[in-house]
Amino acid sequence: MNAQKGFTLIELMIVVAIIGILAAIAIPAYQSYTAKSQVAAGLAEISPAKTNAEAKLSEGISGTITTASSLGIGTSKRCTVKVSVAADGSSTIQCTLIGTKSIAGQVIQWTRTADDVNGTVGTWACKTNVASDYIPKTCDSSATAI
């Protein structure tokens, strides 16, 4: 007698069906993970500018800082950066995200309230308008453009 060699058509079809089911589950999960990591990376790129803005404010600035390079942010592959740091302390550091279609064009930003006349120093808050699934834990969902 000859021993069977190879696989039957049914066995191959079952394997292809299983791979298809796994791909249908894995691909959306991967895309979600990618978008969330791109938002976090955008926030990480603009966060050091907060410290540099505070340093500039403590040194005393005249006018308004409007260039990202003044706050130590170079060219970014993850976002388009806009900054506005005023002498009264009111500041915005904004990242318009570049990435997957679910986050492209969305905004993540740090905003600082102005110092008041009683000497209270302004506070920083992170805001964003990305989908709630992708928002970093330090942000809320009400970003506005500069």
ZAVEX-685248 format. One record per residue (C-alpha): residue number from 1; residue in three letters; x, y, z. Coordinates in nm, 2 decimals. Layout:
+-----+-----+--------+--------+--------+
!   i !  aa !     xx !     yy !     zz !
+-----+-----+--------+--------+--------+
! NUM ! ALA !      X !      Y !      Z !
...
+-----+-----+--------+--------+--------+
END
This chain:
+-----+-----+--------+--------+--------+
!   i !  aa !     xx !     yy !     zz !
+-----+-----+--------+--------+--------+
!   1 ! MET !   0.00 !   0.00 !   0.00 !
!   2 ! ASN !   0.10 !   0.36 !  -0.07 !
!   3 ! ALA !   0.11 !   0.59 !   0.23 !
!   4 ! GLN !  -0.07 !   0.93 !   0.18 !
!   5 ! LYS !   0.16 !   1.22 !   0.11 !
!   6 ! GLY !   0.06 !   1.58 !   0.14 !
!   7 ! PHE !  -0.26 !   1.75 !   0.25 !
!   8 ! THR !  -0.61 !   1.72 !   0.13 !
!   9 ! LEU !  -0.80 !   2.02 !  -0.02 !
!  10 ! ILE !  -1.03 !   2.04 !   0.29 !
!  11 ! GLU !  -0.73 !   2.06 !   0.53 !
!  12 ! LEU !  -0.57 !   2.34 !   0.32 !
!  13 ! MET !  -0.91 !   2.53 !   0.31 !
!  14 ! ILE !  -0.94 !   2.50 !   0.69 !
!  15 ! VAL !  -0.59 !   2.64 !   0.74 !
!  16 ! VAL !  -0.67 !   2.93 !   0.51 !
!  17 ! ALA !  -0.99 !   3.01 !   0.69 !
!  18 ! ILE !  -0.82 !   3.01 !   1.02 !
!  19 ! ILE !  -0.55 !   3.25 !   0.90 !
!  20 ! GLY !  -0.82 !   3.47 !   0.75 !
!  21 ! ILE !  -1.01 !   3.49 !   1.09 !
!  22 ! LEU !  -0.69 !   3.57 !   1.28 !
!  23 ! ALA !  -0.60 !   3.84 !   1.03 !
!  24 ! ALA !  -0.95 !   3.99 !   1.06 !
!  25 ! ILE !  -0.89 !   4.03 !   1.43 !
!  26 ! ALA !  -0.53 !   4.12 !   1.44 !
!  27 ! ILE !  -0.52 !   4.40 !   1.17 !
!  28 ! PRO !  -0.76 !   4.64 !   1.34 !
!  29 ! ALA !  -0.60 !   4.58 !   1.67 !
!  30 ! TYR !  -0.26 !   4.66 !   1.52 !
!  31 ! GLN !  -0.39 !   4.98 !   1.35 !
!  32 ! SER !  -0.53 !   5.10 !   1.68 !
!  33 ! TYR !  -0.21 !   5.03 !   1.86 !
!  34 ! THR !  -0.01 !   5.21 !   1.59 !
!  35 ! ALA !  -0.23 !   5.52 !   1.61 !
!  36 ! LYS !  -0.21 !   5.53 !   1.99 !
!  37 ! SER !   0.16 !   5.51 !   1.99 !
!  38 ! GLN !   0.18 !   5.79 !   1.73 !
!  39 ! VAL !  -0.02 !   6.02 !   1.95 !
!  40 ! ALA !   0.20 !   5.93 !   2.25 !
!  41 ! ALA !   0.51 !   6.00 !   2.04 !
!  42 ! GLY !   0.37 !   6.34 !   1.93 !
!  43 ! LEU !   0.31 !   6.43 !   2.29 !
!  44 ! ALA !   0.66 !   6.32 !   2.39 !
!  45 ! GLU !   0.81 !   6.54 !   2.12 !
!  46 ! ILE !   0.65 !   6.86 !   2.24 !
!  47 ! SER !   0.67 !   6.79 !   2.61 !
!  48 ! PRO !   1.04 !   6.91 !   2.65 !
!  49 ! ALA !   0.93 !   7.25 !   2.52 !
!  50 ! LYS !   0.73 !   7.30 !   2.84 !
!  51 ! THR !   1.05 !   7.30 !   3.04 !
!  52 ! ASN !   1.22 !   7.53 !   2.80 !
!  53 ! ALA !   0.92 !   7.77 !   2.80 !
!  54 ! GLU !   0.93 !   7.78 !   3.18 !
!  55 ! ALA !   1.30 !   7.86 !   3.17 !
!  56 ! LYS !   1.24 !   8.14 !   2.91 !
!  57 ! LEU !   0.96 !   8.28 !   3.12 !
!  58 ! SER !   1.17 !   8.28 !   3.44 !
!  59 ! GLU !   1.45 !   8.46 !   3.25 !
!  60 ! GLY !   1.19 !   8.72 !   3.14 !
!  61 ! ILE !   1.10 !   8.75 !   2.78 !
!  62 ! SER !   0.97 !   9.05 !   2.59 !
!  63 ! GLY !   0.72 !   8.99 !   2.32 !
!  64 ! THR !   0.61 !   8.65 !   2.21 !
!  65 ! ILE !   0.81 !   8.34 !   2.12 !
!  66 ! THR !   0.66 !   8.18 !   1.80 !
!  67 ! THR !   0.93 !   7.95 !   1.67 !
!  68 ! ALA !   0.97 !   7.59 !   1.78 !
!  69 ! SER !   1.35 !   7.61 !   1.76 !
!  70 ! SER !   1.35 !   7.88 !   2.02 !
!  71 ! LEU !   1.21 !   7.62 !   2.26 !
!  72 ! GLY !   1.46 !   7.35 !   2.16 !
!  73 ! ILE !   1.22 !   7.16 !   1.93 !
!  74 ! GLY !   1.38 !   7.06 !   1.59 !
!  75 ! THR !   1.21 !   6.93 !   1.28 !
!  76 ! SER !   0.96 !   6.66 !   1.36 !
!  77 ! LYS !   0.85 !   6.35 !   1.16 !
!  78 ! ARG !   0.55 !   6.30 !   1.38 !
!  79 ! CYS !   0.39 !   6.64 !   1.38 !
!  80 ! THR !   0.39 !   7.00 !   1.27 !
!  81 ! VAL !   0.47 !   7.21 !   1.57 !
!  82 ! LYS !   0.34 !   7.56 !   1.65 !
!  83 ! VAL !   0.43 !   7.75 !   1.96 !
!  84 ! SER !   0.32 !   8.07 !   2.12 !
!  85 ! VAL !   0.48 !   8.18 !   2.45 !
!  86 ! ALA !   0.38 !   8.53 !   2.57 !
!  87 ! ALA !   0.55 !   8.74 !   2.83 !
!  88 ! ASP !   0.25 !   8.71 !   3.07 !
!  89 ! GLY !   0.30 !   8.33 !   3.07 !
!  90 ! SER !   0.01 !   8.23 !   2.86 !
!  91 ! SER !   0.15 !   7.97 !   2.63 !
!  92 ! THR !   0.06 !   7.70 !   2.37 !
!  93 ! ILE !   0.27 !   7.43 !   2.23 !
!  94 ! GLN !   0.08 !   7.25 !   1.96 !
!  95 ! CYS !   0.15 !   6.94 !   1.76 !
!  96 ! THR !  -0.07 !   6.87 !   1.45 !
!  97 ! LEU !  -0.02 !   6.50 !   1.40 !
!  98 ! ILE !   0.12 !   6.33 !   1.09 !
!  99 ! GLY !   0.05 !   5.96 !   1.08 !
! 100 ! THR !  -0.22 !   5.70 !   1.01 !
! 101 ! LYS !  -0.55 !   5.82 !   0.87 !
! 102 ! SER !  -0.72 !   5.79 !   1.20 !
! 103 ! ILE !  -0.50 !   6.06 !   1.36 !
! 104 ! ALA !  -0.36 !   6.26 !   1.07 !
! 105 ! GLY !  -0.45 !   6.63 !   1.11 !
! 106 ! GLN !  -0.56 !   6.59 !   1.47 !
! 107 ! VAL !  -0.41 !   6.82 !   1.74 !
! 108 ! ILE !  -0.24 !   6.75 !   2.07 !
! 109 ! GLN !  -0.12 !   7.05 !   2.27 !
! 110 ! TRP !   0.01 !   7.18 !   2.59 !
! 111 ! THR !  -0.15 !   7.51 !   2.71 !
! 112 ! ARG !  -0.04 !   7.73 !   3.00 !
! 113 ! THR !  -0.26 !   7.98 !   3.18 !
! 114 ! ALA !  -0.12 !   8.33 !   3.23 !
! 115 ! ASP !   0.05 !   8.43 !   3.56 !
! 116 ! ASP !  -0.19 !   8.64 !   3.76 !
! 117 ! VAL !  -0.13 !   8.96 !   3.95 !
! 118 ! ASN !  -0.11 !   8.79 !   4.29 !
! 119 ! GLY !   0.21 !   8.60 !   4.18 !
! 120 ! THR !   0.04 !   8.27 !   4.11 !
! 121 ! VAL !   0.23 !   8.09 !   3.84 !
! 122 ! GLY !   0.03 !   7.95 !   3.55 !
! 123 ! THR !  -0.04 !   7.58 !   3.51 !
! 124 ! TRP !   0.00 !   7.35 !   3.21 !
! 125 ! ALA !  -0.27 !   7.13 !   3.07 !
! 126 ! CYS !  -0.27 !   6.88 !   2.79 !
! 127 ! LYS !  -0.56 !   6.89 !   2.55 !
! 128 ! THR !  -0.63 !   6.69 !   2.23 !
! 129 ! ASN !  -0.90 !   6.62 !   1.98 !
! 130 ! VAL !  -0.80 !   6.27 !   1.88 !
! 131 ! ALA !  -1.05 !   5.99 !   1.92 !
! 132 ! SER !  -1.10 !   5.88 !   2.28 !
! 133 ! ASP !  -0.93 !   5.54 !   2.22 !
! 134 ! TYR !  -0.60 !   5.72 !   2.15 !
! 135 ! ILE !  -0.59 !   5.99 !   2.41 !
! 136 ! PRO !  -0.29 !   5.97 !   2.65 !
! 137 ! LYS !  -0.38 !   5.96 !   3.02 !
! 138 ! THR !  -0.25 !   6.31 !   3.08 !
! 139 ! CYS !  -0.48 !   6.48 !   2.82 !
! 140 ! ASP !  -0.85 !   6.57 !   2.79 !
! 141 ! SER !  -1.05 !   6.59 !   2.47 !
! 142 ! SER !  -1.10 !   6.96 !   2.41 !
! 143 ! ALA !  -0.80 !   7.09 !   2.21 !
! 144 ! THR !  -0.83 !   7.41 !   2.00 !
! 145 ! ALA !  -0.60 !   7.54 !   1.73 !
! 146 ! ILE !  -0.36 !   7.84 !   1.79 !
+-----+-----+--------+--------+--------+
END
